[in-house]
Amino acid sequence: MLTAILLLLAGFIVGVVLTGMIALFYCGVVHDEAVRIVDTHLAGFPMPSGLSITTLAKAAHD
């Protein structure tokens, strides 16, 4: 009985961890794509491919 409870708990924890990892990866992919779109299309005008927008966050790190 105790073994069954521990196996269920271990399965639940593994499931939560795997689901969390997949969700974080998927959100990261979506975020990267959104950043790429914003960086290459400022106000509907395509920017040169080698440039990106300088934001306040980037300027603070420089």
mmCIF file as Biopython writes it, N, C-alpha, C and O atoms, coordinates in Angstrom:
data_model
#
loop_
_atom_site.group_PDB
_atom_site.id
_atom_site.type_symbol
_atom_site.label_atom_id
_atom_site.label_alt_id
_atom_site.label_comp_id
_atom_site.label_asym_id
_atom_site.label_entity_id
_atom_site.label_seq_id
_atom_site.pdbx_PDB_ins_code
_atom_site.Cartn_x
_atom_site.Cartn_y
_atom_site.Cartn_z
_atom_site.occupancy
_atom_site.B_iso_or_equiv
_atom_site.auth_seq_id
_atom_site.auth_asym_id
_atom_site.pdbx_PDB_model_num
ATOM 1   N N  . MET A ? 1  ? 0.826  -1.189 0.000   1.0 0.0 1  A 1 
ATOM 2   C CA . MET A ? 1  ? 0.000  0.000  0.000   1.0 0.0 1  A 1 
ATOM 3   C C  . MET A ? 1  ? 0.872  1.255  0.000   1.0 0.0 1  A 1 
ATOM 4   O O  . MET A ? 1  ? 0.649  2.182  -0.779  1.0 0.0 1  A 1 
ATOM 5   N N  . LEU A ? 2  ? 1.859  1.268  0.878   1.0 0.0 2  A 1 
ATOM 6   C CA . LEU A ? 2  ? 2.752  2.414  0.948   1.0 0.0 2  A 1 
ATOM 7   C C  . LEU A ? 2  ? 3.544  2.574  -0.350  1.0 0.0 2  A 1 
ATOM 8   O O  . LEU A ? 2  ? 3.784  3.691  -0.807  1.0 0.0 2  A 1 
ATOM 9   N N  . THR A ? 3  ? 3.949  1.436  -0.940  1.0 0.0 3  A 1 
ATOM 10  C CA . THR A ? 3  ? 4.680  1.487  -2.204  1.0 0.0 3  A 1 
ATOM 11  C C  . THR A ? 3  ? 3.816  2.094  -3.299  1.0 0.0 3  A 1 
ATOM 12  O O  . THR A ? 3  ? 4.308  2.890  -4.098  1.0 0.0 3  A 1 
ATOM 13  N N  . ALA A ? 4  ? 2.552  1.737  -3.349  1.0 0.0 4  A 1 
ATOM 14  C CA . ALA A ? 4  ? 1.649  2.279  -4.356  1.0 0.0 4  A 1 
ATOM 15  C C  . ALA A ? 4  ? 1.479  3.783  -4.183  1.0 0.0 4  A 1 
ATOM 16  O O  . ALA A ? 4  ? 1.450  4.521  -5.168  1.0 0.0 4  A 1 
ATOM 17  N N  . ILE A ? 5  ? 1.368  4.235  -2.961  1.0 0.0 5  A 1 
ATOM 18  C CA . ILE A ? 5  ? 1.227  5.669  -2.695  1.0 0.0 5  A 1 
ATOM 19  C C  . ILE A ? 5  ? 2.494  6.414  -3.110  1.0 0.0 5  A 1 
ATOM 20  O O  . ILE A ? 5  ? 2.414  7.485  -3.713  1.0 0.0 5  A 1 
ATOM 21  N N  . LEU A ? 6  ? 3.652  5.859  -2.794  1.0 0.0 6  A 1 
ATOM 22  C CA . LEU A ? 6  ? 4.909  6.490  -3.170  1.0 0.0 6  A 1 
ATOM 23  C C  . LEU A ? 6  ? 5.096  6.526  -4.686  1.0 0.0 6  A 1 
ATOM 24  O O  . LEU A ? 6  ? 5.594  7.512  -5.231  1.0 0.0 6  A 1 
ATOM 25  N N  . LEU A ? 7  ? 4.695  5.450  -5.366  1.0 0.0 7  A 1 
ATOM 26  C CA . LEU A ? 7  ? 4.782  5.432  -6.828  1.0 0.0 7  A 1 
ATOM 27  C C  . LEU A ? 7  ? 3.845  6.466  -7.451  1.0 0.0 7  A 1 
ATOM 28  O O  . LEU A ? 7  ? 4.213  7.138  -8.414  1.0 0.0 7  A 1 
ATOM 29  N N  . LEU A ? 8  ? 2.650  6.592  -6.910  1.0 0.0 8  A 1 
ATOM 30  C CA . LEU A ? 8  ? 1.723  7.613  -7.403  1.0 0.0 8  A 1 
ATOM 31  C C  . LEU A ? 8  ? 2.286  9.016  -7.177  1.0 0.0 8  A 1 
ATOM 32  O O  . LEU A ? 8  ? 2.193  9.872  -8.057  1.0 0.0 8  A 1 
ATOM 33  N N  . LEU A ? 9  ? 2.862  9.250  -6.014  1.0 0.0 9  A 1 
ATOM 34  C CA . LEU A ? 9  ? 3.458  10.545 -5.707  1.0 0.0 9  A 1 
ATOM 35  C C  . LEU A ? 9  ? 4.644  10.835 -6.628  1.0 0.0 9  A 1 
ATOM 36  O O  . LEU A ? 9  ? 4.778  11.947 -7.141  1.0 0.0 9  A 1 
ATOM 37  N N  . ALA A ? 10 ? 5.496  9.840  -6.835  1.0 0.0 10 A 1 
ATOM 38  C CA . ALA A ? 10 ? 6.643  10.022 -7.725  1.0 0.0 10 A 1 
ATOM 39  C C  . ALA A ? 10 ? 6.176  10.295 -9.154  1.0 0.0 10 A 1 
ATOM 40  O O  . ALA A ? 10 ? 6.737  11.149 -9.840  1.0 0.0 10 A 1 
ATOM 41  N N  . GLY A ? 11 ? 5.154  9.576  -9.599  1.0 0.0 11 A 1 
ATOM 42  C CA . GLY A ? 11 ? 4.613  9.808  -10.937 1.0 0.0 11 A 1 
ATOM 43  C C  . GLY A ? 11 ? 4.024  11.195 -11.080 1.0 0.0 11 A 1 
ATOM 44  O O  . GLY A ? 11 ? 4.189  11.840 -12.116 1.0 0.0 11 A 1 
ATOM 45  N N  . PHE A ? 12 ? 3.344  11.654 -10.054 1.0 0.0 12 A 1 
ATOM 46  C CA . PHE A ? 12 ? 2.761  12.993 -10.077 1.0 0.0 12 A 1 
ATOM 47  C C  . PHE A ? 12 ? 3.861  14.049 -10.162 1.0 0.0 12 A 1 
ATOM 48  O O  . PHE A ? 12 ? 3.766  14.987 -10.953 1.0 0.0 12 A 1 
ATOM 49  N N  . ILE A ? 13 ? 4.900  13.895 -9.349  1.0 0.0 13 A 1 
ATOM 50  C CA . ILE A ? 13 ? 6.003  14.864 -9.343  1.0 0.0 13 A 1 
ATOM 51  C C  . ILE A ? 13 ? 6.719  14.877 -10.693 1.0 0.0 13 A 1 
ATOM 52  O O  . ILE A ? 13 ? 7.017  15.947 -11.224 1.0 0.0 13 A 1 
ATOM 53  N N  . VAL A ? 14 ? 6.996  13.707 -11.246 1.0 0.0 14 A 1 
ATOM 54  C CA . VAL A ? 14 ? 7.645  13.643 -12.554 1.0 0.0 14 A 1 
ATOM 55  C C  . VAL A ? 14 ? 6.758  14.282 -13.618 1.0 0.0 14 A 1 
ATOM 56  O O  . VAL A ? 14 ? 7.260  14.996 -14.487 1.0 0.0 14 A 1 
ATOM 57  N N  . GLY A ? 15 ? 5.472  14.042 -13.567 1.0 0.0 15 A 1 
ATOM 58  C CA . GLY A ? 15 ? 4.547  14.635 -14.525 1.0 0.0 15 A 1 
ATOM 59  C C  . GLY A ? 15 ? 4.514  16.152 -14.425 1.0 0.0 15 A 1 
ATOM 60  O O  . GLY A ? 15 ? 4.497  16.842 -15.444 1.0 0.0 15 A 1 
ATOM 61  N N  . VAL A ? 16 ? 4.503  16.670 -13.219 1.0 0.0 16 A 1 
ATOM 62  C CA . VAL A ? 16 ? 4.498  18.122 -13.021 1.0 0.0 16 A 1 
ATOM 63  C C  . VAL A ? 16 ? 5.797  18.734 -13.550 1.0 0.0 16 A 1 
ATOM 64  O O  . VAL A ? 16 ? 5.774  19.767 -14.218 1.0 0.0 16 A 1 
ATOM 65  N N  . VAL A ? 17 ? 6.911  18.103 -13.253 1.0 0.0 17 A 1 
ATOM 66  C CA . VAL A ? 17 ? 8.202  18.630 -13.704 1.0 0.0 17 A 1 
ATOM 67  C C  . VAL A ? 17 ? 8.291  18.612 -15.230 1.0 0.0 17 A 1 
ATOM 68  O O  . VAL A ? 17 ? 8.695  19.607 -15.831 1.0 0.0 17 A 1 
ATOM 69  N N  . LEU A ? 18 ? 7.924  17.508 -15.858 1.0 0.0 18 A 1 
ATOM 70  C CA . LEU A ? 18 ? 7.983  17.424 -17.319 1.0 0.0 18 A 1 
ATOM 71  C C  . LEU A ? 18 ? 7.039  18.421 -17.976 1.0 0.0 18 A 1 
ATOM 72  O O  . LEU A ? 18 ? 7.405  19.073 -18.954 1.0 0.0 18 A 1 
ATOM 73  N N  . THR A ? 19 ? 5.827  18.542 -17.447 1.0 0.0 19 A 1 
ATOM 74  C CA . THR A ? 19 ? 4.875  19.501 -18.005 1.0 0.0 19 A 1 
ATOM 75  C C  . THR A ? 19 ? 5.397  20.924 -17.858 1.0 0.0 19 A 1 
ATOM 76  O O  . THR A ? 19 ? 5.261  21.731 -18.777 1.0 0.0 19 A 1 
ATOM 77  N N  . GLY A ? 20 ? 5.988  21.238 -16.717 1.0 0.0 20 A 1 
ATOM 78  C CA . GLY A ? 20 ? 6.560  22.562 -16.504 1.0 0.0 20 A 1 
ATOM 79  C C  . GLY A ? 20 ? 7.704  22.855 -17.456 1.0 0.0 20 A 1 
ATOM 80  O O  . GLY A ? 20 ? 7.806  23.964 -17.980 1.0 0.0 20 A 1 
ATOM 81  N N  . MET A ? 21 ? 8.566  21.874 -17.685 1.0 0.0 21 A 1 
ATOM 82  C CA . MET A ? 21 ? 9.684  22.062 -18.605 1.0 0.0 21 A 1 
ATOM 83  C C  . MET A ? 21 ? 9.192  22.301 -20.030 1.0 0.0 21 A 1 
ATOM 84  O O  . MET A ? 21 ? 9.707  23.171 -20.731 1.0 0.0 21 A 1 
ATOM 85  N N  . ILE A ? 22 ? 8.207  21.537 -20.450 1.0 0.0 22 A 1 
ATOM 86  C CA . ILE A ? 22 ? 7.655  21.702 -21.795 1.0 0.0 22 A 1 
ATOM 87  C C  . ILE A ? 22 ? 6.981  23.061 -21.923 1.0 0.0 22 A 1 
ATOM 88  O O  . ILE A ? 22 ? 7.131  23.734 -22.943 1.0 0.0 22 A 1 
ATOM 89  N N  . ALA A ? 23 ? 6.242  23.470 -20.902 1.0 0.0 23 A 1 
ATOM 90  C CA . ALA A ? 23 ? 5.567  24.770 -20.943 1.0 0.0 23 A 1 
ATOM 91  C C  . ALA A ? 23 ? 6.571  25.907 -21.001 1.0 0.0 23 A 1 
ATOM 92  O O  . ALA A ? 23 ? 6.387  26.849 -21.772 1.0 0.0 23 A 1 
ATOM 93  N N  . LEU A ? 24 ? 7.621  25.842 -20.210 1.0 0.0 24 A 1 
ATOM 94  C CA . LEU A ? 24 ? 8.641  26.895 -20.232 1.0 0.0 24 A 1 
ATOM 95  C C  . LEU A ? 24 ? 9.356  26.935 -21.570 1.0 0.0 24 A 1 
ATOM 96  O O  . LEU A ? 24 ? 9.642  28.017 -22.083 1.0 0.0 24 A 1 
ATOM 97  N N  . PHE A ? 25 ? 9.649  25.773 -22.146 1.0 0.0 25 A 1 
ATOM 98  C CA . PHE A ? 25 ? 10.292 25.732 -23.458 1.0 0.0 25 A 1 
ATOM 99  C C  . PHE A ? 25 ? 9.382  26.342 -24.511 1.0 0.0 25 A 1 
ATOM 100 O O  . PHE A ? 25 ? 9.829  27.137 -25.337 1.0 0.0 25 A 1 
ATOM 101 N N  . TYR A ? 26 ? 8.095  25.970 -24.485 1.0 0.0 26 A 1 
ATOM 102 C CA . TYR A ? 26 ? 7.153  26.480 -25.469 1.0 0.0 26 A 1 
ATOM 103 C C  . TYR A ? 26 ? 6.988  27.990 -25.328 1.0 0.0 26 A 1 
ATOM 104 O O  . TYR A ? 26 ? 6.959  28.702 -26.332 1.0 0.0 26 A 1 
ATOM 105 N N  . CYS A ? 27 ? 6.880  28.486 -24.101 1.0 0.0 27 A 1 
ATOM 106 C CA . CYS A ? 27 ? 6.763  29.935 -23.882 1.0 0.0 27 A 1 
ATOM 107 C C  . CYS A ? 27 ? 8.027  30.648 -24.348 1.0 0.0 27 A 1 
ATOM 108 O O  . CYS A ? 27 ? 7.945  31.751 -24.889 1.0 0.0 27 A 1 
ATOM 109 N N  . GLY A ? 28 ? 9.175  30.050 -24.150 1.0 0.0 28 A 1 
ATOM 110 C CA . GLY A ? 28 ? 10.423 30.643 -24.618 1.0 0.0 28 A 1 
ATOM 111 C C  . GLY A ? 28 ? 10.479 30.731 -26.127 1.0 0.0 28 A 1 
ATOM 112 O O  . GLY A ? 28 ? 10.943 31.733 -26.671 1.0 0.0 28 A 1 
ATOM 113 N N  . VAL A ? 29 ? 10.009 29.689 -26.820 1.0 0.0 29 A 1 
ATOM 114 C CA . VAL A ? 29 ? 9.990  29.692 -28.284 1.0 0.0 29 A 1 
ATOM 115 C C  . VAL A ? 29 ? 9.043  30.769 -28.787 1.0 0.0 29 A 1 
ATOM 116 O O  . VAL A ? 29 ? 9.373  31.499 -29.722 1.0 0.0 29 A 1 
ATOM 117 N N  . VAL A ? 30 ? 7.870  30.874 -28.177 1.0 0.0 30 A 1 
ATOM 118 C CA . VAL A ? 30 ? 6.897  31.891 -28.586 1.0 0.0 30 A 1 
ATOM 119 C C  . VAL A ? 30 ? 7.461  33.284 -28.324 1.0 0.0 30 A 1 
ATOM 120 O O  . VAL A ? 30 ? 7.304  34.178 -29.156 1.0 0.0 30 A 1 
ATOM 121 N N  . HIS A ? 31 ? 8.113  33.479 -27.182 1.0 0.0 31 A 1 
ATOM 122 C CA . HIS A ? 31 ? 8.693  34.781 -26.860 1.0 0.0 31 A 1 
ATOM 123 C C  . HIS A ? 31 ? 9.791  35.152 -27.849 1.0 0.0 31 A 1 
ATOM 124 O O  . HIS A ? 31 ? 9.844  36.290 -28.314 1.0 0.0 31 A 1 
ATOM 125 N N  . ASP A ? 32 ? 10.664 34.209 -28.175 1.0 0.0 32 A 1 
ATOM 126 C CA . ASP A ? 32 ? 11.729 34.488 -29.141 1.0 0.0 32 A 1 
ATOM 127 C C  . ASP A ? 32 ? 11.164 34.881 -30.497 1.0 0.0 32 A 1 
ATOM 128 O O  . ASP A ? 32 ? 11.685 35.789 -31.146 1.0 0.0 32 A 1 
ATOM 129 N N  . GLU A ? 33 ? 10.113 34.211 -30.927 1.0 0.0 33 A 1 
ATOM 130 C CA . GLU A ? 33 ? 9.488  34.545 -32.207 1.0 0.0 33 A 1 
ATOM 131 C C  . GLU A ? 33 ? 8.857  35.934 -32.156 1.0 0.0 33 A 1 
ATOM 132 O O  . GLU A ? 33 ? 8.952  36.692 -33.122 1.0 0.0 33 A 1 
ATOM 133 N N  . ALA A ? 34 ? 8.220  36.271 -31.047 1.0 0.0 34 A 1 
ATOM 134 C CA . ALA A ? 34 ? 7.617  37.601 -30.913 1.0 0.0 34 A 1 
ATOM 135 C C  . ALA A ? 34 ? 8.690  38.682 -30.930 1.0 0.0 34 A 1 
ATOM 136 O O  . ALA A ? 34 ? 8.505  39.726 -31.555 1.0 0.0 34 A 1 
ATOM 137 N N  . VAL A ? 35 ? 9.799  38.447 -30.257 1.0 0.0 35 A 1 
ATOM 138 C CA . VAL A ? 35 ? 10.896 39.416 -30.260 1.0 0.0 35 A 1 
ATOM 139 C C  . VAL A ? 35 ? 11.452 39.584 -31.669 1.0 0.0 35 A 1 
ATOM 140 O O  . VAL A ? 35 ? 11.748 40.702 -32.091 1.0 0.0 35 A 1 
ATOM 141 N N  . ARG A ? 36 ? 11.596 38.485 -32.394 1.0 0.0 36 A 1 
ATOM 142 C CA . ARG A ? 36 ? 12.101 38.565 -33.764 1.0 0.0 36 A 1 
ATOM 143 C C  . ARG A ? 36 ? 11.162 39.391 -34.635 1.0 0.0 36 A 1 
ATOM 144 O O  . ARG A ? 36 ? 11.620 40.205 -35.437 1.0 0.0 36 A 1 
ATOM 145 N N  . ILE A ? 37 ? 9.869  39.192 -34.489 1.0 0.0 37 A 1 
ATOM 146 C CA . ILE A ? 37 ? 8.895  39.932 -35.287 1.0 0.0 37 A 1 
ATOM 147 C C  . ILE A ? 37 ? 8.962  41.421 -34.959 1.0 0.0 37 A 1 
ATOM 148 O O  . ILE A ? 37 ? 8.958  42.259 -35.860 1.0 0.0 37 A 1 
ATOM 149 N N  . VAL A ? 38 ? 9.025  41.748 -33.664 1.0 0.0 38 A 1 
ATOM 150 C CA . VAL A ? 38 ? 9.073  43.156 -33.268 1.0 0.0 38 A 1 
ATOM 151 C C  . VAL A ? 38 ? 10.381 43.792 -33.732 1.0 0.0 38 A 1 
ATOM 152 O O  . VAL A ? 38 ? 10.381 44.928 -34.207 1.0 0.0 38 A 1 
ATOM 153 N N  . ASP A ? 39 ? 11.488 43.076 -33.600 1.0 0.0 39 A 1 
ATOM 154 C CA . ASP A ? 39 ? 12.784 43.623 -34.000 1.0 0.0 39 A 1 
ATOM 155 C C  . ASP A ? 39 ? 12.876 43.879 -35.500 1.0 0.0 39 A 1 
ATOM 156 O O  . ASP A ? 39 ? 13.583 44.793 -35.924 1.0 0.0 39 A 1 
ATOM 157 N N  . THR A ? 40 ? 12.184 43.099 -36.297 1.0 0.0 40 A 1 
ATOM 158 C CA . THR A ? 40 ? 12.316 43.248 -37.748 1.0 0.0 40 A 1 
ATOM 159 C C  . THR A ? 40 ? 11.205 44.086 -38.359 1.0 0.0 40 A 1 
ATOM 160 O O  . THR A ? 40 ? 11.301 44.444 -39.533 1.0 0.0 40 A 1 
ATOM 161 N N  . HIS A ? 41 ? 10.156 44.413 -37.613 1.0 0.0 41 A 1 
ATOM 162 C CA . HIS A ? 41 ? 9.045  45.193 -38.152 1.0 0.0 41 A 1 
ATOM 163 C C  . HIS A ? 41 ? 8.644  46.285 -37.171 1.0 0.0 41 A 1 
ATOM 164 O O  . HIS A ? 41 ? 7.751  46.087 -36.348 1.0 0.0 41 A 1 
ATOM 165 N N  . LEU A ? 42 ? 9.294  47.422 -37.255 1.0 0.0 42 A 1 
ATOM 166 C CA . LEU A ? 42 ? 8.983  48.552 -36.394 1.0 0.0 42 A 1 
ATOM 167 C C  . LEU A ? 42 ? 7.959  49.428 -37.102 1.0 0.0 42 A 1 
ATOM 168 O O  . LEU A ? 42 ? 8.261  50.016 -38.140 1.0 0.0 42 A 1 
ATOM 169 N N  . ALA A ? 43 ? 6.756  49.521 -36.555 1.0 0.0 43 A 1 
ATOM 170 C CA . ALA A ? 43 ? 5.676  50.344 -37.106 1.0 0.0 43 A 1 
ATOM 171 C C  . ALA A ? 43 ? 5.351  49.960 -38.552 1.0 0.0 43 A 1 
ATOM 172 O O  . ALA A ? 43 ? 4.991  50.821 -39.355 1.0 0.0 43 A 1 
ATOM 173 N N  . GLY A ? 44 ? 5.476  48.683 -38.882 1.0 0.0 44 A 1 
ATOM 174 C CA . GLY A ? 44 ? 5.107  48.224 -40.216 1.0 0.0 44 A 1 
ATOM 175 C C  . GLY A ? 44 ? 6.197  48.365 -41.255 1.0 0.0 44 A 1 
ATOM 176 O O  . GLY A ? 44 ? 6.012  47.950 -42.399 1.0 0.0 44 A 1 
ATOM 177 N N  . PHE A ? 45 ? 7.343  48.947 -40.881 1.0 0.0 45 A 1 
ATOM 178 C CA . PHE A ? 45 ? 8.443  49.117 -41.833 1.0 0.0 45 A 1 
ATOM 179 C C  . PHE A ? 45 ? 9.530  48.102 -41.508 1.0 0.0 45 A 1 
ATOM 180 O O  . PHE A ? 45 ? 10.068 48.113 -40.401 1.0 0.0 45 A 1 
ATOM 181 N N  . PRO A ? 46 ? 9.863  47.229 -42.446 1.0 0.0 46 A 1 
ATOM 182 C CA . PRO A ? 46 ? 10.925 46.253 -42.166 1.0 0.0 46 A 1 
ATOM 183 C C  . PRO A ? 46 ? 12.268 46.956 -41.936 1.0 0.0 46 A 1 
ATOM 184 O O  . PRO A ? 46 ? 12.621 47.892 -42.652 1.0 0.0 46 A 1 
ATOM 185 N N  . MET A ? 47 ? 12.993 46.499 -40.946 1.0 0.0 47 A 1 
ATOM 186 C CA . MET A ? 47 ? 14.302 47.056 -40.652 1.0 0.0 47 A 1 
ATOM 187 C C  . MET A ? 47 ? 15.358 46.214 -41.347 1.0 0.0 47 A 1 
ATOM 188 O O  . MET A ? 47 ? 15.089 45.062 -41.689 1.0 0.0 47 A 1 
ATOM 189 N N  . PRO A ? 48 ? 16.555 46.753 -41.568 1.0 0.0 48 A 1 
ATOM 190 C CA . PRO A ? 48 ? 17.641 45.937 -42.118 1.0 0.0 48 A 1 
ATOM 191 C C  . PRO A ? 48 ? 17.881 44.721 -41.227 1.0 0.0 48 A 1 
ATOM 192 O O  . PRO A ? 48 ? 17.755 44.815 -40.006 1.0 0.0 48 A 1 
ATOM 193 N N  . SER A ? 49 ? 18.221 43.600 -41.815 1.0 0.0 49 A 1 
ATOM 194 C CA . SER A ? 49 ? 18.282 42.336 -41.083 1.0 0.0 49 A 1 
ATOM 195 C C  . SER A ? 49 ? 19.329 42.316 -39.976 1.0 0.0 49 A 1 
ATOM 196 O O  . SER A ? 49 ? 19.169 41.560 -39.019 1.0 0.0 49 A 1 
ATOM 197 N N  . GLY A ? 50 ? 20.385 43.104 -40.061 1.0 0.0 50 A 1 
ATOM 198 C CA . GLY A ? 50 ? 21.431 43.063 -39.054 1.0 0.0 50 A 1 
ATOM 199 C C  . GLY A ? 50 ? 21.174 43.929 -37.846 1.0 0.0 50 A 1 
ATOM 200 O O  . GLY A ? 50 ? 21.951 43.882 -36.892 1.0 0.0 50 A 1 
ATOM 201 N N  . LEU A ? 51 ? 20.113 44.722 -37.844 1.0 0.0 51 A 1 
ATOM 202 C CA . LEU A ? 51 ? 19.855 45.659 -36.755 1.0 0.0 51 A 1 
ATOM 203 C C  . LEU A ? 51 ? 18.752 45.164 -35.836 1.0 0.0 51 A 1 
ATOM 204 O O  . LEU A ? 51 ? 17.928 44.336 -36.226 1.0 0.0 51 A 1 
ATOM 205 N N  . SER A ? 52 ? 18.746 45.670 -34.630 1.0 0.0 52 A 1 
ATOM 206 C CA . SER A ? 52 ? 17.653 45.399 -33.701 1.0 0.0 52 A 1 
ATOM 207 C C  . SER A ? 52 ? 17.310 46.693 -32.978 1.0 0.0 52 A 1 
ATOM 208 O O  . SER A ? 52 ? 18.089 47.646 -32.996 1.0 0.0 52 A 1 
ATOM 209 N N  . ILE A ? 53 ? 16.160 46.724 -32.352 1.0 0.0 53 A 1 
ATOM 210 C CA . ILE A ? 53 ? 15.708 47.905 -31.642 1.0 0.0 53 A 1 
ATOM 211 C C  . ILE A ? 53 ? 16.476 48.032 -30.331 1.0 0.0 53 A 1 
ATOM 212 O O  . ILE A ? 53 ? 16.653 47.043 -29.619 1.0 0.0 53 A 1 
ATOM 213 N N  . THR A ? 54 ? 16.934 49.240 -30.007 1.0 0.0 54 A 1 
ATOM 214 C CA . THR A ? 54 ? 17.567 49.481 -28.713 1.0 0.0 54 A 1 
ATOM 215 C C  . THR A ? 54 ? 16.492 49.871 -27.721 1.0 0.0 54 A 1 
ATOM 216 O O  . THR A ? 54 ? 15.859 50.918 -27.866 1.0 0.0 54 A 1 
ATOM 217 N N  . THR A ? 55 ? 16.282 49.052 -26.730 1.0 0.0 55 A 1 
ATOM 218 C CA . THR A ? 55 ? 15.268 49.318 -25.720 1.0 0.0 55 A 1 
ATOM 219 C C  . THR A ? 55 ? 15.945 49.876 -24.475 1.0 0.0 55 A 1 
ATOM 220 O O  . THR A ? 55 ? 17.171 49.868 -24.361 1.0 0.0 55 A 1 
ATOM 221 N N  . LEU A ? 56 ? 15.121 50.363 -23.538 1.0 0.0 56 A 1 
ATOM 222 C CA . LEU A ? 56 ? 15.681 50.872 -22.286 1.0 0.0 56 A 1 
ATOM 223 C C  . LEU A ? 56 ? 16.426 49.794 -21.530 1.0 0.0 56 A 1 
ATOM 224 O O  . LEU A ? 56 ? 17.450 50.061 -20.900 1.0 0.0 56 A 1 
ATOM 225 N N  . ALA A ? 57 ? 15.912 48.572 -21.591 1.0 0.0 57 A 1 
ATOM 226 C CA . ALA A ? 57 ? 16.586 47.469 -20.885 1.0 0.0 57 A 1 
ATOM 227 C C  . ALA A ? 57 ? 17.957 47.210 -21.487 1.0 0.0 57 A 1 
ATOM 228 O O  . ALA A ? 57 ? 18.916 46.979 -20.751 1.0 0.0 57 A 1 
ATOM 229 N N  . LYS A ? 58 ? 18.072 47.245 -22.822 1.0 0.0 58 A 1 
ATOM 230 C CA . LYS A ? 58 ? 19.376 47.035 -23.464 1.0 0.0 58 A 1 
ATOM 231 C C  . LYS A ? 58 ? 20.310 48.199 -23.154 1.0 0.0 58 A 1 
ATOM 232 O O  . LYS A ? 58 ? 21.494 47.990 -22.890 1.0 0.0 58 A 1 
ATOM 233 N N  . ALA A ? 59 ? 19.788 49.423 -23.183 1.0 0.0 59 A 1 
ATOM 234 C CA . ALA A ? 59 ? 20.609 50.600 -22.930 1.0 0.0 59 A 1 
ATOM 235 C C  . ALA A ? 59 ? 21.133 50.606 -21.497 1.0 0.0 59 A 1 
ATOM 236 O O  . ALA A ? 59 ? 22.241 51.082 -21.251 1.0 0.0 59 A 1 
ATOM 237 N N  . ALA A ? 60 ? 20.358 50.088 -20.553 1.0 0.0 60 A 1 
ATOM 238 C CA . ALA A ? 60 ? 20.783 50.042 -19.147 1.0 0.0 60 A 1 
ATOM 239 C C  . ALA A ? 60 ? 21.962 49.105 -18.945 1.0 0.0 60 A 1 
ATOM 240 O O  . ALA A ? 60 ? 22.788 49.326 -18.060 1.0 0.0 60 A 1 
ATOM 241 N N  . HIS A ? 61 ? 22.046 48.042 -19.774 1.0 0.0 61 A 1 
ATOM 242 C CA . HIS A ? 61 ? 23.140 47.074 -19.641 1.0 0.0 61 A 1 
ATOM 243 C C  . HIS A ? 61 ? 24.433 47.574 -20.293 1.0 0.0 61 A 1 
ATOM 244 O O  . HIS A ? 61 ? 25.514 47.071 -19.985 1.0 0.0 61 A 1 
ATOM 245 N N  . ASP A ? 62 ? 24.331 48.553 -21.183 1.0 0.0 62 A 1 
ATOM 246 C CA . ASP A ? 62 ? 25.529 49.046 -21.897 1.0 0.0 62 A 1 
ATOM 247 C C  . ASP A ? 62 ? 26.345 49.995 -21.079 1.0 0.0 62 A 1 
ATOM 248 O O  . ASP A ? 62 ? 27.373 50.487 -21.547 1.0 0.0 62 A 1 
#
